[in-house]
Amino acid sequence: MTGNPRRMVDLLKERVVPVRDWRLGTRFAVSFALVAAVVIALVGSLAYNTAAFLIRTDEQTEFDTTVESLSRDLRGPAMNPFSGGNGPTLLHSDSFTYQAITPDGGLQVQVRGGQPVRFLPVTDEDREIAAEEQAGVVHTREDAAHGEEYRIATVSLGGGSGAIQIGQRLSPTESMLDSLATQMLGVGGAVLIGAGVAGWLIGRRVTGRLVRLTEAAEYVSATGRLDYPVPGGEPAARQAAGDEVGRLGNAFSAMLARLAGSKEEQRRLVQNASHELRTPLTSLRTNVSVMRRFEQLPPEGRQQLLDDLQGETRELTDLVDELVQLATDSREDEQPTDVELGALAERVAARTRRRTGREVTVDADGTVVHGRPGALERALSNPVENAAKFDPDGAEPVEIVVREGRVEVRDRGPGVDEQELEHIFERFFRATSARSMPGSGLGLSMVHDIVSAHGGRVLAANRPGGGAVVGFWLPPRSEGDPAADRRD
């Protein structure tokens, strides 16, 4: 390759990915491989050194035993192992070879047919041992000959009659140890590759779900849509995924589901609110147009126009207030405390009497609940005001009855169609008998939300003899009950 060396270095740097930019799966694989390499190096080194030490020790012991046995035999009556007498039999083997040093320095070797003659190297020290008068004198050393390593012992015959040399071949042992090292390296390399692959597979399995979660988050962030399929969101996956990534996927899926539900609820709220706001705004626009001819209207028409404007304005104000409370959930800012439902009912009854002029009676026991006073007061005032509104000319009073956490508002109005009873607490739902009356259809839905937030339930039924019964039940608080403290 030719070119500018600096440019080549720059290109190489561009292609090398810094460690901090590695994917998590790559980091898993490299980490597993590094750990495996350290373990293989430690265990392999210990195993090889132990095996080599034991094998070499066995060879040394075998050599020393052979030399000692020969030295002991030679201390007996003079003998020449190559004379064919009764001396010790010295046979060549794969590990040992023998030769004799004559008094004049010559060498004698037993030769088997067809095999090449190989002599062990002889040094001056060996010749001195051959000239020893005492039998069994030993001199050992290590030397090389014929491309092999030997451990050599020279044992004197005594009386200056020569010596016997024993040579132990070391090369087969070292070759075996080299083969063992090669095998261990091969096994270690295979384990290392396996560890890297296992780390990559584990990393891919773990990071695969993380990558999909990241893609889901980026998709939601870029598009604002909440319909991206999240890993771990399926029922089977929720049951099977017990690890941290699975729990993260489940939590993310649940969060997207709640956000989607909240977004859908907001969309429905805006659509319904726009529908409900259109009616009073249309009426106001019509009345404003009529105001241009206000001087031409008779006194009765003027008063009726002003009354209509005032009523529509009040209805619009109430609707906006209810929408703001519903959208901001401002009641959650109020701190919970003990609330006596009887006293709460008396305040609501007094205010309704003042606003509507209707008679409102209260029949309450001493039930105490734990909750947010302002929110509970709104939850009770709405059905009371509805009762007064739907039966403005009623001869019988509106009744508030409180018994053991059950609050009922009873009236003698038109009642509710049986098929509509289960829907009256839905947002913007208005019963057939109430559609000609002013209102938004949000009041009772707010009652439902407040009561549900306090751990209670709403109720609605038609009253025997005409009218309706609307209310709710809340769990009463008994003295010393710690449950309310936990609900805080």
C-alpha positions as CSV (number, residue, x, y, z in Angstrom):
1,M,0.0,0.0,0.0
2,T,1.4,3.4,-0.9
3,G,0.4,6.9,0.0
4,N,0.7,9.5,2.7
5,P,1.6,7.7,6.0
6,R,-0.2,10.3,8.1
7,R,-3.4,9.9,6.0
8,M,-3.1,6.1,6.5
9,V,-2.9,6.5,10.2
10,D,-5.9,8.9,10.2
11,L,-7.9,6.3,8.2
12,L,-7.0,3.6,10.7
13,K,-8.0,5.8,13.6
14,E,-11.4,6.4,11.9
15,R,-12.0,2.7,11.5
16,V,-11.1,1.8,15.1
17,V,-14.2,2.2,17.3
18,P,-13.3,3.5,20.8
19,V,-14.2,1.2,23.7
20,R,-16.7,3.7,25.0
21,D,-18.6,3.5,21.7
22,W,-18.8,-0.3,21.7
23,R,-22.3,-1.9,21.7
24,L,-23.3,-3.6,24.9
25,G,-23.2,-7.0,23.2
26,T,-19.6,-6.5,22.1
27,R,-18.7,-5.5,25.7
28,F,-20.3,-8.7,27.0
29,A,-18.4,-10.8,24.5
30,V,-15.1,-9.1,25.2
31,S,-15.6,-9.2,29.0
32,F,-16.5,-12.9,28.9
33,A,-13.4,-13.6,26.7
34,L,-11.1,-11.7,29.0
35,V,-12.4,-13.5,32.1
36,A,-12.1,-16.8,30.3
37,A,-8.5,-16.0,29.1
38,V,-7.4,-15.1,32.7
39,V,-9.0,-18.3,34.1
40,I,-7.5,-20.4,31.2
41,A,-4.1,-18.9,31.7
42,L,-4.1,-19.5,35.5
43,V,-5.6,-23.0,35.4
44,G,-3.7,-24.1,32.3
45,S,-0.4,-22.9,33.7
46,L,-1.0,-24.6,37.0
47,A,-2.1,-27.9,35.3
48,Y,0.9,-27.9,32.9
49,N,3.5,-27.1,35.6
50,T,2.0,-29.7,37.9
51,A,2.0,-32.4,35.1
52,A,5.5,-31.5,33.9
53,F,6.8,-31.6,37.5
54,L,5.3,-35.0,38.2
55,I,6.5,-36.5,34.9
56,R,10.0,-35.1,35.2
57,T,10.2,-36.2,38.8
58,D,9.1,-39.8,37.8
59,E,11.8,-39.8,35.1
60,Q,14.4,-38.5,37.6
61,T,13.4,-41.1,40.1
62,E,13.5,-43.9,37.5
63,F,17.0,-42.7,36.4
64,D,18.3,-42.5,39.9
65,T,16.9,-45.9,40.8
66,T,18.5,-47.5,37.7
67,V,21.9,-45.9,38.4
68,E,21.8,-46.8,42.1
69,S,20.9,-50.4,41.3
70,L,23.8,-50.6,38.7
71,S,26.2,-49.1,41.2
72,R,25.2,-51.5,43.9
73,D,25.6,-54.5,41.6
74,L,29.1,-53.3,40.4
75,R,30.3,-53.2,43.9
76,G,30.2,-57.0,44.0
77,P,32.6,-59.4,42.3
78,A,34.3,-57.8,39.3
79,M,32.2,-58.3,36.2
80,N,32.0,-57.0,32.7
81,P,28.4,-56.6,31.5
82,F,29.6,-57.0,27.9
83,S,31.7,-60.2,28.4
84,G,28.7,-62.5,28.3
85,G,29.3,-63.6,31.9
86,N,26.9,-63.5,34.8
87,G,26.9,-59.7,35.1
88,P,23.8,-57.6,34.9
89,T,21.8,-57.6,31.7
90,L,21.7,-54.2,30.1
91,L,19.0,-53.8,27.5
92,H,18.3,-50.8,25.4
93,S,14.8,-49.3,25.6
94,D,13.0,-46.3,24.3
95,S,14.0,-44.4,27.3
96,F,17.5,-45.8,28.2
97,T,20.6,-46.6,26.3
98,Y,23.9,-48.1,27.5
99,Q,27.5,-48.2,26.5
100,A,30.9,-49.3,28.1
101,I,34.1,-47.3,28.3
102,T,37.2,-49.5,28.1
103,P,40.3,-48.8,30.1
104,D,42.0,-47.5,26.9
105,G,39.1,-45.0,26.3
106,G,37.3,-47.1,23.7
107,L,33.5,-47.5,23.6
108,Q,31.5,-50.7,23.4
109,V,27.8,-50.8,22.6
110,Q,25.4,-53.7,22.3
111,V,23.9,-53.6,18.9
112,R,20.6,-55.1,17.8
113,G,20.2,-56.1,14.2
114,G,19.0,-53.4,11.8
115,Q,19.4,-50.5,14.2
116,P,22.0,-47.7,13.8
117,V,24.9,-47.5,16.2
118,R,24.7,-44.3,18.4
119,F,27.3,-43.5,21.0
120,L,26.8,-41.3,24.0
121,P,29.2,-38.4,24.3
122,V,32.3,-39.0,26.5
123,T,34.1,-36.3,28.5
124,D,37.3,-36.3,30.4
125,E,35.4,-36.7,33.6
126,D,33.9,-39.9,32.2
127,R,37.4,-41.2,31.4
128,E,38.5,-40.4,34.9
129,I,35.6,-42.4,36.3
130,A,36.6,-45.3,34.0
131,A,40.1,-45.3,35.5
132,E,38.8,-45.4,39.1
133,E,40.1,-48.2,41.3
134,Q,36.9,-48.3,43.3
135,A,33.8,-49.8,41.7
136,G,30.4,-48.1,41.7
137,V,31.7,-44.5,41.6
138,V,29.0,-42.4,39.8
139,H,29.2,-39.2,37.8
140,T,26.0,-37.7,36.3
141,R,25.4,-34.8,33.9
142,E,23.1,-33.7,31.1
143,D,24.3,-33.5,27.5
144,A,23.2,-33.5,23.9
145,A,23.9,-36.0,21.1
146,H,22.3,-36.9,17.8
147,G,19.9,-34.0,18.1
148,E,18.5,-35.2,21.4
149,E,18.9,-34.3,25.1
150,Y,20.3,-37.0,27.5
151,R,20.7,-37.4,31.2
152,I,23.9,-39.4,31.5
153,A,25.5,-41.3,34.4
154,T,29.0,-42.9,34.3
155,V,29.5,-45.7,36.8
156,S,33.0,-47.1,37.4
157,L,33.7,-50.9,37.2
158,G,36.7,-50.5,39.6
159,G,40.3,-51.5,39.3
160,G,40.7,-49.1,36.4
161,S,38.9,-51.6,34.2
162,G,36.5,-49.1,32.7
163,A,33.0,-47.8,33.3
164,I,29.4,-48.2,32.2
165,Q,27.4,-45.2,30.9
166,I,23.6,-45.0,31.2
167,G,21.9,-42.5,29.0
168,Q,18.2,-41.5,29.6
169,R,16.6,-39.8,26.6
170,L,14.8,-36.6,27.6
171,S,13.5,-35.6,24.2
172,P,10.5,-38.0,24.3
173,T,9.4,-36.6,27.6
174,E,9.8,-33.0,26.4
175,S,8.0,-33.8,23.2
176,M,5.1,-35.3,25.2
177,L,5.0,-32.2,27.4
178,D,5.1,-30.0,24.3
179,S,2.2,-32.0,22.9
180,L,0.4,-31.6,26.2
181,A,1.0,-27.9,26.1
182,T,-0.3,-27.7,22.5
183,Q,-3.4,-29.7,23.4
184,M,-4.1,-27.5,26.5
185,L,-3.6,-24.4,24.3
186,G,-6.1,-25.8,21.8
187,V,-8.6,-26.6,24.5
188,G,-8.0,-23.2,26.0
189,G,-8.5,-21.5,22.7
190,A,-11.8,-23.4,22.1
191,V,-13.0,-22.5,25.6
192,L,-12.0,-18.9,25.0
193,I,-13.9,-18.8,21.7
194,G,-16.8,-20.5,23.4
195,A,-16.8,-17.9,26.2
196,G,-16.7,-15.1,23.7
197,V,-19.6,-16.6,21.7
198,A,-21.6,-17.2,24.9
199,G,-20.9,-13.6,26.0
200,W,-22.1,-12.4,22.6
201,L,-25.2,-14.5,22.7
202,I,-26.1,-13.4,26.2
203,G,-25.3,-9.8,25.3
204,R,-27.4,-10.1,22.2
205,R,-30.3,-11.6,24.2
206,V,-30.1,-9.0,26.8
207,T,-29.3,-6.0,24.6
208,G,-31.8,-7.1,21.9
209,R,-34.7,-6.2,24.2
210,L,-32.9,-3.0,25.3
211,V,-32.4,-2.0,21.7
212,R,-36.1,-2.5,21.0
213,L,-36.9,-0.5,24.1
214,T,-34.6,2.2,22.9
215,E,-36.2,2.2,19.5
216,A,-39.6,2.4,21.1
217,A,-38.5,5.4,23.2
218,E,-37.0,7.1,20.1
219,Y,-40.1,6.4,18.1
220,V,-42.4,7.9,20.7
221,S,-40.0,10.9,21.2
222,A,-39.8,11.5,17.4
223,T,-43.5,10.9,16.4
224,G,-45.4,11.5,19.6
225,R,-47.3,8.3,18.9
226,L,-47.9,5.7,21.6
227,D,-48.8,2.6,19.4
228,Y,-45.2,1.2,19.2
229,P,-45.2,-2.5,20.1
230,V,-42.9,-2.8,23.2
231,P,-41.0,-6.1,24.0
232,G,-42.4,-7.6,27.1
233,G,-45.8,-6.1,26.7
234,E,-47.5,-9.3,25.6
235,P,-49.3,-11.4,28.3
236,A,-47.1,-14.4,27.7
237,A,-44.0,-12.2,27.9
238,R,-45.2,-10.6,31.1
239,Q,-45.5,-14.0,32.7
240,A,-42.2,-15.3,31.5
241,A,-40.0,-12.3,31.9
242,G,-38.8,-12.1,35.5
243,D,-35.4,-10.5,34.9
244,E,-34.6,-6.8,35.1
245,V,-34.9,-6.2,31.4
246,G,-38.2,-8.1,31.2
247,R,-39.5,-6.0,34.1
248,L,-38.3,-2.9,32.4
249,G,-40.1,-3.9,29.2
250,N,-43.3,-4.6,31.2
251,A,-43.1,-1.3,33.0
252,F,-42.4,0.6,29.8
253,S,-45.3,-1.2,28.1
254,A,-47.6,-0.3,31.0
255,M,-46.4,3.3,30.9
256,L,-47.1,3.6,27.2
257,A,-50.5,2.0,27.8
258,R,-51.4,4.5,30.5
259,L,-50.1,7.4,28.4
260,A,-52.1,6.1,25.4
261,G,-55.2,5.9,27.7
262,S,-54.6,9.3,29.1
263,K,-54.1,10.8,25.6
264,E,-57.3,9.1,24.4
265,E,-59.1,10.4,27.4
266,Q,-57.8,13.9,26.8
267,R,-58.9,13.7,23.2
268,R,-62.3,12.5,24.2
269,L,-62.5,15.2,26.8
270,V,-61.6,17.9,24.3
271,Q,-64.1,16.5,21.7
272,N,-66.9,16.3,24.3
273,A,-66.0,19.7,25.8
274,S,-66.1,21.3,22.4
275,H,-69.5,19.7,21.8
276,E,-70.8,20.9,25.2
277,L,-69.4,24.4,24.8
278,R,-70.9,24.8,21.4
279,T,-74.5,25.0,22.7
280,P,-74.1,27.9,25.2
281,L,-71.7,29.7,22.9
282,T,-74.3,29.4,20.1
283,S,-77.0,30.7,22.4
284,L,-74.8,33.6,23.5
285,R,-74.0,34.5,19.9
286,T,-77.7,34.5,19.1
287,N,-78.5,36.7,22.1
288,V,-75.7,39.1,21.3
289,S,-77.1,39.5,17.8
290,V,-80.5,40.2,19.3
291,M,-78.8,42.8,21.6
292,R,-78.2,45.0,18.5
293,R,-82.0,45.6,18.5
294,F,-82.3,45.8,22.3
295,E,-84.0,49.3,22.1
296,Q,-86.6,47.9,19.8
297,L,-87.6,45.1,22.1
298,P,-90.6,45.4,24.5
299,P,-89.8,45.4,28.2
300,E,-90.7,41.7,28.6
301,G,-88.4,40.8,25.7
302,R,-85.6,42.8,27.2
303,Q,-85.9,41.1,30.6
304,Q,-86.1,37.7,29.0
305,L,-83.0,38.4,26.9
306,L,-81.0,39.5,30.0
307,D,-82.2,36.4,31.9
308,D,-81.1,34.2,29.0
309,L,-77.7,35.9,28.8
310,Q,-77.2,35.6,32.6
311,G,-78.2,31.9,32.5
312,E,-76.1,31.0,29.6
313,T,-73.1,32.9,31.1
314,R,-73.6,31.1,34.4
315,E,-73.8,27.7,32.7
316,L,-70.7,28.4,30.6
317,T,-68.8,29.5,33.7
318,D,-69.9,26.3,35.6
319,L,-68.9,24.2,32.6
320,V,-65.5,25.8,32.3
321,D,-64.9,25.4,36.0
322,E,-65.8,21.7,35.9
323,L,-63.6,21.2,32.9
324,V,-60.6,22.8,34.6
325,Q,-61.1,20.7,37.7
326,L,-61.5,17.6,35.6
327,A,-58.4,18.3,33.5
328,T,-56.1,19.5,36.2
329,D,-57.3,17.1,38.9
330,S,-56.8,19.9,41.4
331,R,-58.5,18.0,44.2
332,E,-55.4,15.9,44.6
333,D,-53.6,19.0,46.1
334,E,-55.9,18.9,49.2
335,Q,-54.5,17.1,52.3
336,P,-56.7,14.3,53.6
337,T,-58.1,14.4,57.1
338,D,-61.0,13.0,59.2
339,V,-64.4,14.3,57.9
340,E,-67.7,13.9,59.6
341,L,-70.3,13.2,56.9
342,G,-73.1,14.7,59.0
343,A,-71.5,18.1,59.3
344,L,-70.5,18.0,55.7
345,A,-74.1,17.3,54.7
346,E,-75.3,20.3,56.8
347,R,-73.0,22.7,55.0
348,V,-74.1,21.4,51.6
349,A,-77.8,21.7,52.6
350,A,-77.3,25.2,53.9
351,R,-75.7,26.4,50.8
352,T,-78.3,24.7,48.5
353,R,-81.1,26.3,50.5
354,R,-79.5,29.7,50.1
355,R,-78.9,29.3,46.3
356,T,-82.2,27.6,45.3
357,G,-84.7,28.4,48.0
358,R,-85.5,24.7,48.2
359,E,-86.0,22.9,51.5
360,V,-83.2,20.4,52.2
361,T,-83.3,18.0,55.2
362,V,-80.4,16.1,56.7
363,D,-80.7,12.8,58.6
364,A,-77.2,11.7,59.5
365,D,-75.4,9.5,62.1
366,G,-71.9,10.3,63.4
367,T,-70.1,8.5,60.5
368,V,-66.5,9.7,60.1
369,V,-64.4,9.0,57.0
370,H,-60.8,9.9,56.1
371,G,-60.5,12.0,53.0
372,R,-60.2,15.4,51.4
373,P,-62.9,17.7,52.8
374,G,-63.2,20.0,49.8
375,A,-63.4,17.1,47.3
376,L,-66.0,15.2,49.4
377,E,-68.1,18.4,49.7
378,R,-68.1,18.7,45.9
379,A,-69.0,15.0,45.6
380,L,-72.1,15.6,47.8
381,S,-73.1,19.0,46.6
382,N,-73.4,17.9,43.0
383,P,-76.3,15.4,43.5
384,V,-78.0,17.8,45.9
385,E,-77.9,20.6,43.4
386,N,-79.1,18.2,40.7
387,A,-82.0,17.2,42.8
388,A,-83.0,20.8,43.4
389,K,-82.5,21.7,39.7
390,F,-84.5,18.8,38.2
391,D,-87.4,19.4,40.7
392,P,-87.5,23.2,41.1
393,D,-91.1,23.3,42.0
394,G,-91.2,20.2,44.2
395,A,-93.4,20.3,47.3
396,E,-91.3,17.7,49.1
397,P,-87.9,18.5,50.5
398,V,-84.6,17.1,49.1
399,E,-83.4,14.6,51.6
400,I,-79.8,13.8,52.6
401,V,-79.5,10.6,54.5
402,V,-76.1,9.4,56.0
403,R,-75.8,5.9,57.5
404,E,-72.5,4.1,58.2
405,G,-70.6,5.7,55.3
406,R,-73.6,5.5,52.9
407,V,-74.7,8.9,51.7
408,E,-78.1,9.1,49.7
409,V,-79.6,12.2,48.1
410,R,-83.3,11.6,47.6
411,D,-85.6,13.7,45.5
412,R,-89.1,13.6,43.9
413,G,-88.0,14.7,40.5
414,P,-88.5,12.9,37.1
415,G,-86.2,10.0,38.0
416,V,-83.9,8.2,35.5
417,D,-84.7,5.7,32.9
418,E,-83.7,2.2,34.1
419,Q,-81.5,1.6,31.0
420,E,-79.6,4.9,31.7
421,L,-78.9,4.3,35.4
422,E,-75.6,2.6,34.8
423,H,-74.4,5.4,32.6
424,I,-75.2,8.5,34.6
425,F,-71.7,8.7,36.1
426,E,-70.0,8.7,32.7
427,R,-68.5,12.0,31.5
428,F,-70.8,14.2,29.5
429,F,-73.7,11.7,29.7
430,R,-77.0,13.3,30.2
431,A,-80.2,11.4,31.0
432,T,-83.1,11.8,28.5
433,S,-85.2,13.6,31.2
434,A,-82.4,16.1,31.8
435,R,-81.4,17.1,28.3
436,S,-83.7,20.0,28.2
437,M,-82.1,21.3,31.5
438,P,-78.9,23.3,31.7
439,G,-75.8,21.3,32.6
440,S,-72.6,19.8,31.2
441,G,-72.9,16.1,32.1
442,L,-69.6,16.4,34.0
443,G,-70.8,16.7,37.6
444,L,-71.7,13.1,38.4
445,S,-68.5,11.9,36.6
446,M,-66.5,14.0,39.0
447,V,-68.5,12.5,41.9
448,H,-67.4,9.1,40.6
449,D,-63.8,10.1,40.3
450,I,-63.7,11.6,43.8
451,V,-65.4,8.6,45.5
452,S,-63.2,6.1,43.7
453,A,-60.1,8.0,44.8
454,H,-61.3,7.6,48.4
455,G,-61.9,3.9,48.0
456,G,-65.6,4.1,47.8
457,R,-68.3,3.4,45.2
458,V,-71.2,5.4,43.7
459,L,-74.8,4.4,43.6
460,A,-78.0,5.4,41.7
461,A,-81.5,4.1,41.7
462,N,-85.1,5.2,41.1
463,R,-87.0,6.0,44.3
464,P,-90.3,4.2,45.0
465,G,-93.1,6.6,44.4
466,G,-91.1,8.7,42.0
467,G,-87.8,10.5,42.0
468,A,-84.2,9.3,42.2
469,V,-81.7,8.2,44.8
470,V,-78.1,9.2,44.0
471,G,-75.2,9.0,46.3
472,F,-72.1,7.0,47.3
473,W,-70.5,4.8,50.0
474,L,-67.2,5.5,51.7
475,P,-65.4,3.2,54.1
476,P,-66.1,4.6,57.6
477,R,-63.2,5.1,60.0
478,S,-63.4,3.5,63.4
479,E,-61.4,4.7,66.4
480,G,-57.8,3.4,66.3
481,D,-58.1,2.3,62.7
482,P,-54.6,2.5,61.2
483,A,-55.9,1.8,57.6
484,A,-56.5,5.5,57.0
485,D,-53.0,6.4,57.8
486,R,-51.8,3.8,55.3
487,R,-54.2,5.3,52.7
488,D,-52.5,8.6,53.1
